[in-house]
Amino acid sequence: KFKVLQLPANFYLDYNKKKTALDERGYLIVGKSKEPNKQMMIVSFASPKSLQKREMRVGLIQTPADHILWKLDNGQKILNYFEEEFPQLPIRDIISKEEAENFAKCKGGEYPQGGYCKNAAYLVSLDENEKSQGVVLVGDSLHHFPPNKAQGVNAAFEDVLVLNEILDKNNNNLRSSLEMYEELRTADAKGLLECYRGPKIMTSRY
């Protein structure tokens, strides 16, 4: 689950207020807790040039659904918790009382779970000259991952790489290549999703 905070564009990066955030830089600030239901981080992305010199920037907070953060129901509890979790930051100079109250009231959002298509390839035709035509799925048409896992582009590149290697291995025999591609890539997509959220995965045959 996730929530967002409105932070000053040039918020303080240290408790002594000697360093401030730069518009053109993104930041990942990790909290001190090690327990799974307490671990937390603030992600603040760099601003595009068109938005630089603005007064505010977004801070993304993402946690497991059972995180203690979702039980804090008012601004004071939020500020107290952030002070405890991020002792390296002057929290009350970064997060206003009003923003903390809005953050506490916000229900937040959830990332889509992700899924994959079991049918990754289809042989369209095979003529008398053994010249076949087929369709393969790559990228998001084959598999979709939760955006916070940052695996979509990586998996898409791997789809193309694997397909190219299989075609070379089978001397461009499309029938053999498509069968092998489907077997390998659906298994990989399923395995990657299971790493993130267990064996219960959305699948589609079409």
C-alpha positions as CSV (number, residue, x, y, z in Angstrom):
1,K,0.0,0.0,0.0
2,F,1.1,3.6,-0.5
3,K,0.4,7.2,0.6
4,V,2.0,10.4,-0.5
5,L,3.2,13.4,1.4
6,Q,3.6,17.0,0.3
7,L,7.2,18.0,1.2
8,P,9.0,21.3,0.8
9,A,10.8,21.2,-2.5
10,N,14.1,21.8,-0.7
11,F,13.5,20.0,2.5
12,Y,16.2,19.5,5.1
13,L,18.3,16.3,4.7
14,D,19.9,16.3,8.1
15,Y,18.7,17.1,11.6
16,N,21.1,20.1,11.9
17,K,19.6,21.7,8.8
18,K,22.9,22.1,7.0
19,K,21.9,20.2,3.8
20,T,18.8,20.6,1.7
21,A,17.3,18.6,-1.1
22,L,18.0,19.7,-4.7
23,D,15.2,19.9,-7.3
24,E,17.2,17.9,-9.9
25,R,17.9,15.0,-7.5
26,G,15.7,12.2,-6.2
27,Y,16.0,10.9,-2.7
28,L,15.5,7.6,-0.9
29,I,15.3,8.0,2.9
30,V,15.3,4.8,4.9
31,G,13.8,4.6,8.4
32,K,15.6,3.0,11.3
33,S,13.2,0.0,12.0
34,K,14.2,-3.5,10.9
35,E,10.9,-5.3,11.7
36,P,8.9,-6.1,8.6
37,N,5.7,-4.4,9.9
38,K,7.6,-1.2,10.8
39,Q,10.2,-0.8,8.0
40,M,9.5,2.4,6.0
41,M,11.1,4.7,3.5
42,I,10.4,8.0,1.8
43,V,10.9,8.2,-1.9
44,S,11.1,11.6,-3.5
45,F,11.7,11.8,-7.2
46,A,13.7,14.5,-9.0
47,S,11.7,17.3,-10.5
48,P,11.6,17.8,-14.3
49,K,13.0,21.2,-15.4
50,S,9.5,22.5,-16.0
51,L,8.7,22.0,-12.3
52,Q,11.9,23.1,-10.7
53,K,11.9,26.1,-8.4
54,R,8.5,25.0,-7.1
55,E,7.6,25.2,-3.4
56,M,6.6,21.6,-2.9
57,R,7.5,18.1,-4.0
58,V,5.9,14.6,-3.5
59,G,7.2,12.1,-1.0
60,L,6.0,8.6,-1.7
61,I,5.6,6.2,1.3
62,Q,5.1,2.5,0.5
63,T,4.7,-0.2,3.1
64,P,3.2,-3.7,3.5
65,A,-0.6,-3.7,4.2
66,D,-0.1,-4.7,7.8
67,H,2.3,-1.9,8.5
68,I,1.7,0.1,11.8
69,L,1.4,3.3,9.7
70,W,-2.1,2.4,8.6
71,K,-3.3,2.3,12.3
72,L,-2.2,5.9,13.0
73,D,-5.4,8.0,12.8
74,N,-4.4,11.6,13.5
75,G,-1.7,14.0,12.6
76,Q,0.0,14.0,16.0
77,K,0.5,10.3,15.9
78,I,1.9,10.6,12.4
79,L,4.5,13.2,13.4
80,N,5.5,11.3,16.5
81,Y,6.0,8.1,14.5
82,F,8.0,9.8,11.7
83,E,10.2,11.5,14.3
84,E,10.9,8.0,15.9
85,E,11.4,6.4,12.5
86,F,13.5,9.1,10.9
87,P,15.6,10.6,13.7
88,Q,18.1,11.9,11.1
89,L,15.5,14.5,9.9
90,P,13.9,17.5,11.5
91,I,10.4,16.1,10.8
92,R,8.4,19.0,12.2
93,D,10.2,21.4,9.9
94,I,9.5,19.1,6.9
95,I,5.9,18.0,7.6
96,S,3.4,20.6,8.7
97,K,0.7,19.8,11.2
98,E,-1.9,20.3,8.5
99,E,-0.1,17.9,6.1
100,A,0.3,15.3,8.8
101,E,-3.5,15.5,9.5
102,N,-4.3,15.1,5.8
103,F,-1.9,12.2,5.6
104,A,-3.5,10.5,8.5
105,K,-7.0,10.8,7.0
106,C,-5.9,9.6,3.6
107,K,-6.9,6.0,2.9
108,G,-3.9,5.6,0.5
109,G,-3.8,3.3,-2.5
110,E,-2.8,-0.2,-3.5
111,Y,-0.7,-1.4,-6.4
112,P,-2.2,-3.9,-8.8
113,Q,-1.2,-7.5,-8.0
114,G,0.2,-8.4,-11.4
115,G,-0.4,-11.4,-13.6
116,Y,0.6,-13.1,-16.8
117,C,-0.9,-14.8,-19.9
118,K,-0.4,-18.6,-20.1
119,N,-0.5,-18.5,-23.9
120,A,2.6,-16.5,-24.9
121,A,2.7,-17.6,-28.5
122,Y,0.4,-18.7,-31.4
123,L,1.3,-20.3,-34.7
124,V,-1.0,-18.7,-37.3
125,S,-0.3,-20.8,-40.3
126,L,2.0,-23.4,-41.9
127,D,2.0,-23.5,-45.7
128,E,3.2,-26.2,-48.1
129,N,6.7,-24.7,-48.2
130,E,7.1,-24.9,-44.4
131,K,7.0,-21.1,-44.1
132,S,5.0,-20.4,-41.0
133,Q,3.7,-17.3,-39.4
134,G,3.1,-16.7,-35.7
135,V,2.4,-14.2,-33.0
136,V,4.3,-13.8,-29.7
137,L,3.5,-11.7,-26.7
138,V,6.2,-9.7,-25.1
139,G,6.4,-7.1,-22.3
140,D,3.1,-6.0,-20.7
141,S,1.0,-8.0,-23.1
142,L,2.5,-11.1,-21.7
143,H,3.1,-10.2,-18.0
144,H,2.4,-7.2,-15.8
145,F,4.1,-6.6,-12.5
146,P,3.3,-4.2,-9.6
147,P,4.9,-0.9,-10.6
148,N,6.8,-0.6,-7.3
149,K,8.8,-3.7,-8.1
150,A,10.3,-2.0,-11.2
151,Q,10.5,-5.3,-13.2
152,G,8.3,-4.5,-16.3
153,V,11.0,-3.1,-18.6
154,N,13.6,-5.7,-17.4
155,A,11.2,-8.6,-18.2
156,A,10.3,-7.1,-21.6
157,F,13.9,-6.9,-22.6
158,E,14.5,-10.4,-21.4
159,D,11.5,-11.6,-23.5
160,V,13.1,-10.2,-26.7
161,L,16.5,-11.6,-25.8
162,V,15.1,-15.1,-25.1
163,L,13.1,-15.1,-28.3
164,N,16.1,-14.2,-30.3
165,E,18.3,-16.9,-28.7
166,I,15.6,-19.5,-29.3
167,L,15.2,-18.6,-32.9
168,D,18.9,-18.9,-33.4
169,K,19.0,-22.2,-31.6
170,N,16.2,-23.7,-33.7
171,N,17.5,-22.2,-37.0
172,N,14.4,-20.0,-37.3
173,N,12.0,-22.9,-37.1
174,L,9.0,-21.0,-35.9
175,R,6.9,-23.9,-34.7
176,S,9.7,-25.2,-32.4
177,S,10.7,-21.7,-31.3
178,L,7.2,-20.6,-30.3
179,E,6.6,-23.7,-28.2
180,M,9.9,-23.2,-26.4
181,Y,9.4,-19.5,-25.9
182,E,6.0,-20.0,-24.4
183,E,7.3,-22.7,-22.0
184,L,10.2,-20.6,-20.8
185,R,8.7,-17.2,-20.5
186,T,5.4,-18.1,-18.8
187,A,7.4,-20.1,-16.3
188,D,9.7,-17.2,-15.7
189,A,6.8,-14.7,-15.3
190,K,5.1,-17.0,-12.8
191,G,8.2,-17.5,-10.8
192,L,9.0,-13.8,-10.6
193,L,5.5,-13.0,-9.5
194,E,5.6,-15.7,-6.9
195,C,8.8,-14.1,-5.5
196,Y,6.8,-10.9,-4.8
197,R,3.5,-12.1,-3.5
198,G,3.2,-15.9,-3.2
199,P,1.6,-18.5,-5.3
200,K,-1.8,-16.9,-5.8
201,I,-1.4,-15.2,-9.2
202,M,-3.8,-13.8,-11.8
203,T,-3.6,-15.7,-15.1
204,S,-5.3,-15.5,-18.4
205,R,-5.5,-17.9,-21.4
206,Y,-6.1,-15.2,-23.9
